[in-house]
């Protein structure tokens, strides 16, 4: 049953109001990601193409770092897959609320899923006023599309500016700084702190592995530690 236009507009405004503070972090992150793609040897067009396909900042940065160091493409693909494993857990959490979606809408929703919208949507969907399928759809799509547009524009500007920077001005520092910012911002409890600590220590000890496999080892170790501690807390 169709809902009044006023209600739909209210949910749209709620989604925009919830997501806009996170965009203050999306913009500089996107700028750095675009610049990092160019620094790794990609053209502006290639950087934008990879951003459109992946739409995953952490995975994009990891891929650019590995490409810049000459790692095999298989390692790059595996690293991107490991970094994006968290979206499986996100999807499982949201599935009960979006079960009535058509198949292609589910594919679209999976593509535009981001960390911020996952947390916001899960919180809002649990509220009584978002019990109807239409408000969920409006809330999720509005926030996700807005984030997608802002991200792609920021990546494009970062890539364009990065292409103008002389080769002598290395942008390699942007990648580790971005990862550090993401890690510190995501530490909210003991499981996330354990994941960061174990992942960081594992990266140090596995840094000498060939083909930058240490990144994959560290990612798996950090995820495993966080999931183990989370399981103990819930048991």
C-alpha positions in Angstrom: 0.0 0.0 0.0 1.4 3.4 -1.0 2.2 5.7 1.8 1.4 9.5 1.8 4.0 11.6 0.0 4.5 13.6 3.2 5.7 10.4 5.0 8.0 9.4 2.1 9.5 12.9 2.1 9.9 12.7 5.9 11.9 9.4 5.7 14.0 10.9 2.8 14.8 13.9 5.0 15.6 11.6 7.9 18.0 9.6 5.8 19.8 12.7 4.5 20.0 14.2 8.0 21.5 11.0 9.4 24.1 10.4 6.7 25.4 13.9 6.0 27.8 14.1 9.0 29.6 11.0 7.7 30.1 12.7 4.3 32.5 15.1 6.1 34.8 12.1 6.3 33.9 10.6 3.0 35.1 13.7 1.0 38.8 13.7 2.2 38.9 9.9 2.1 37.7 10.0 -1.5 40.2 12.7 -2.4 43.1 10.6 -0.9 41.9 7.5 -2.6 41.7 9.1 -6.0 45.2 10.6 -5.6 46.5 7.2 -4.4 45.1 5.5 -7.6 47.0 7.9 -9.8 50.1 7.5 -7.6 49.9 3.7 -8.2 50.2 4.3 -11.9 46.6 4.4 -13.0 45.2 7.1 -15.2 42.3 9.3 -14.0 39.9 7.2 -16.2 41.3 3.9 -14.8 41.0 5.2 -11.2 37.4 6.2 -11.8 36.6 2.9 -13.5 38.0 0.9 -10.5 36.0 3.2 -8.1 32.8 2.6 -10.0 33.3 -1.2 -10.0 34.5 -1.6 -6.4 32.9 1.3 -4.5 34.9 0.3 -1.4 37.4 2.8 -0.1 39.5 0.4 2.0 39.6 -2.2 -0.7 40.5 0.4 -3.3 43.4 1.7 -1.2 44.7 -1.8 -0.5 44.5 -2.6 -4.2 46.4 0.5 -5.2 49.1 -0.1 -2.6 49.6 -3.7 -3.9 49.6 -2.6 -7.5 52.2 0.1 -6.7 54.5 -2.5 -5.2 54.2 -4.9 -8.2 52.2 -7.6 -6.5 50.5 -10.3 -8.7 47.0 -9.7 -9.7 45.8 -12.8 -7.8 47.1 -11.3 -4.5 45.4 -8.0 -5.3 42.0 -9.8 -5.9 42.4 -11.9 -2.8 43.2 -8.9 -0.7 40.2 -7.0 -2.0 38.0 -10.0 -1.2 39.4 -10.3 2.4 39.0 -6.6 3.1 35.4 -6.8 1.9 34.4 -9.8 3.9 32.7 -7.6 6.4 29.9 -6.9 3.9 28.8 -10.5 4.3 28.1 -9.9 7.9 26.4 -6.6 7.1 24.2 -8.3 4.5 23.2 -11.1 6.9 22.2 -8.5 9.5 20.1 -6.5 7.1 18.5 -9.4 5.3 15.5 -9.9 7.6 14.5 -6.3 7.0 14.9 -6.3 3.2 13.7 -9.8 2.5 10.8 -8.5 0.4 13.0 -6.7 -2.1 13.0 -7.8 -5.7 16.2 -9.7 -6.8 17.7 -6.9 -8.8 17.0 -4.4 -6.0 18.9 -6.7 -3.7 21.8 -6.7 -6.1 21.7 -2.9 -6.3 21.4 -2.6 -2.5 24.5 -4.9 -2.1 26.5 -2.7 -4.5 25.8 0.6 -2.7 26.1 -0.8 0.8 28.6 1.1 2.9 29.7 1.0 6.5 27.9 4.2 7.6 24.6 3.2 6.0 24.7 -0.3 7.4 25.0 1.1 11.0 22.4 3.8 10.4 19.9 1.5 8.6 20.1 -1.3 11.2 19.4 1.2 13.9 16.5 2.9 12.1 15.0 -0.4 10.9 14.6 -1.5 14.5 12.4 1.4 15.3 8.7 1.0 15.0 8.2 3.8 12.5 10.4 2.0 10.0 8.5 -1.3 10.2 7.0 -0.8 6.7 8.9 -2.0 3.6 8.6 1.3 1.8 10.2 3.5 4.5 13.1 1.0 4.7 13.5 1.2 1.0 13.4 5.0 0.9 15.7 5.4 3.8 18.4 2.9 2.6 18.4 4.0 -1.0 18.5 7.7 -0.2 21.4 7.5 2.1 23.4 5.0 0.0 23.0 6.9 -3.3 23.9 10.2 -1.7 27.1 8.6 -0.3 27.8 6.9 -3.6 27.6 10.2 -5.5 29.7 12.2 -3.0 32.3 9.4 -3.0 32.7 9.2 -6.8 32.9 12.9 -7.1 35.6 13.1 -4.4 37.6 10.3 -6.0 37.4 12.0 -9.4 38.7 15.3 -8.0 41.4 13.5 -6.1 42.5 11.6 -9.2 42.4 14.7 -11.3 44.5 16.7 -8.8 46.8 13.8 -8.3 47.5 13.7 -12.0 48.6 17.3 -11.8 51.1 16.7 -9.0 54.8 16.4 -10.3 56.2 12.8 -10.0 58.8 14.1 -7.6 56.0 14.8 -5.1 55.3 11.3 -3.9 51.8 10.6 -2.7 52.7 7.2 -1.1 52.2 8.6 2.4 48.5 9.1 1.7 47.7 5.4 1.8 49.1 4.5 5.3 47.6 7.7 6.7 44.2 6.8 5.3 44.3 3.3 6.8 45.4 4.7 10.2 42.5 7.2 10.2 40.0 4.4 9.4 41.4 2.1 12.0 41.3 4.6 14.8 37.8 5.8 13.9 36.4 2.2 13.9 37.7 1.2 17.3 34.6 1.4 19.5 34.8 -1.7 21.8 37.0 -4.6 22.9 36.4 -6.8 19.8 37.3 -3.9 17.4 40.3 -3.0 19.5 41.5 -6.6 19.5 41.0 -6.8 15.7 43.1 -3.7 15.3 45.9 -4.8 17.7 46.2 -8.4 16.4 46.0 -7.2 12.8 48.7 -4.6 13.4 51.0 -6.9 15.2 50.5 -9.6 12.5 51.3 -7.1 9.8 54.6 -6.3 11.5 55.7 -9.9 11.8 54.4 -10.9 8.3 55.8 -7.9 6.5 58.6 -10.0 5.0 56.3 -12.4 3.3 56.5 -12.3 -0.5 54.0 -10.6 -2.8 52.7 -8.6 0.2 50.9 -11.6 1.5 51.4 -10.2 5.0 48.4 -7.9 4.4 46.1 -10.9 3.8 47.5 -12.7 6.8 47.1 -9.7 9.0 43.6 -9.1 7.8 42.5 -12.6 8.5 44.2 -12.6 11.9 42.5 -9.3 12.9 39.1 -10.5 11.7 39.5 -13.8 13.5 40.5 -12.1 16.8 37.6 -9.7 16.6 35.1 -12.4 15.8 36.4 -14.7 18.6 36.2 -11.9 21.2 32.7 -10.9 20.0 31.6 -14.5 20.2 32.8 -14.8 23.8 31.0 -11.5 24.7 27.7 -12.7 23.3 27.9 -16.2 24.8 
